[in-house]
């Protein structure tokens, strides 16, 4: 795993090891960020952060700040190591807890909210609905999920505008 583009391009990230994480692949991250475009100055939430690869990629591509939300202690150790490896701790906050409880602690409105819950998680629709209020006007919500799972057409005031499929993964975009 590595940072694909931006000021941190080429930095190797610590992988999930035995944590049971399923990080977003380099190829899917590249596609995701090509669709997202310019992130200069953006405030980002990386929910279900795992290794932090998506949030760190956002920082590399110009985001001003990333709030990571992760409940698993093993994943948080990997996340901490990756933040240190990229030397971006001053642009990060980590909320330690389950997304359904921690989302309210994120505070403020964000330009990009990215969720990558475990594919087998039963509360996918609830997670999407919880994330919607975190999105600033004009911001986006992006959800990575199994291509076999549907996401809601709407999430609060946001409408699903696009769905990309790559292998077993799908990414749904809300604006």
N, C-alpha and C positions, 0 to 999 in steps of 0.2 A: 504494500500500500504506500502511496506517495501523494504529495500535493501535485496536482495536474498543471496549474498555471498560476500566474501572478508573482508577487514578490517572494513567496516561499516555494516557488516551483522547484520540484525535484526533491524536496525534503521527504525523507523516509519516515513513515509513521509506524509505531508499534502496532502489531496486529492483535487480534483478539485472544490468541493463545487458547487456553482451555476455558474461557469465560462463557462460551456458548453464544457469543455475539455473531451476527451476520451483517458485517459492515457493507455499506453501499460500495459497489465495485467501482474501480477507477473509470471504466468505460461509461457506466451509468452516471457517475458524478460529472464527467466531462459533458455528456449530453444535457444533464440537468442545468449546469451552469451556462452552457451555450444558449439554452432557452431563456434562462433568467436574465442574461445580459449584464449590464453595468450595475454593480453593487456599491459604488463609491459612496461612502458615508453611511451605509445602511446599518440599522440595528436589527439583529437577527436572533431568533430563538432556534436552537437545535434540540428539539424534544426527543427523548429516547436516544440520547447522544451517543451511547456506546463508546467507540474509539474517538469520537469527535471529528472524524474525517470531513463531514459535510460543513460543520461550523468553521473548522480550520481552513478549508478551501474557500469559504466565504471571506474570511479575514484576508487570505492571500490575494483575493480578487478585489479588495478595497473596502470591505465592510468595516465600519468603525468599531463595532462591539458585538460580541456573541454571548448570549446567555445559554449555557448548556444545562439541560435537565436530565439527570440520570439517577436511578435508584440503586442499581446493583454495585456493591462495593468493589468487586473485581473489575467491572467496567470502569468505575471511577478511577481506579489505580492506572489503568491504561490511558484514560482520558487525561489525567494529571501528567503522565509521562509525555504524552504527545503535545500538550500545551507547553511544557517545559522545553521539549525538543525544538519546538518552533519559536520559543522565546517571545510568546505573545500573551503572557499572563496578565499584563496591564490592560488588555482589551477583552478580557473574559470574566465571566462570573459563572459559578457552578452552583446550581440548586440541587441539593441531594434529596431525592424523594421520587415517589411515583408521579407520573405526569398528571394524573387526575387530581392529585392533591397539590402538587407543586406549581401548576400553571397559574394559580391565583397569586403566587409569590413573585412571579416574573416582573410584575409592575410595568406600567406604561404600555405604549403601543409600539409595535415592531413593524418594520418594513417587509420582513420575510420571516415567516414561521414555518419551519421544516419539521415534519414528524416522520419517524421511521420506527413505528412500534413493531414488536415481534409479530411475524406473520400469523401466528396462531392466536394472537390476542383477540378475545371476544368483544372487547369494548371499542373497536375501531371507530364506529360511528359516533359514539360518545366522545372519544378523544378528538375527533374532527370538530364536533360541536363545541367542546371546551376550548379548542385552540382559536376558533373564529374571533372571539372578543379581544384577543391579543394583537390582532392585525390592525395596523393603522389605516386610515383612509388612503386609498391608492396602493396599499400593500398587498402582499400575496401570501397565501397559505399553500404549501406543497406537502403532499402526503405520499410516501413510498409505502407500497403494500403488495401483497401477493396479487398476481394478475387474476387469480380465481376469486378474489374478494371485490365486492362492489363498495364504492364510497358514495355518500349521499350526493344528490344533485346540488343541494344547497347546504351551506353551513352558516347559519345566521344570515347576515346581509350579503354573504359571499356566494357566488355561483361557480360551479365547476366549469372551467373554460377549456380544459385540455386534459387528455389522458395519453401518456406514452407507455408502450409496453416494450420490455427488453428481457428476454428469457422468461424466468418465473416472476420477475418483478414488473410492477406498474407504478407510474408516478402520476398522481392527479393534481392538477393546478386549480386553485380557486382565486378569484379576484372579485 
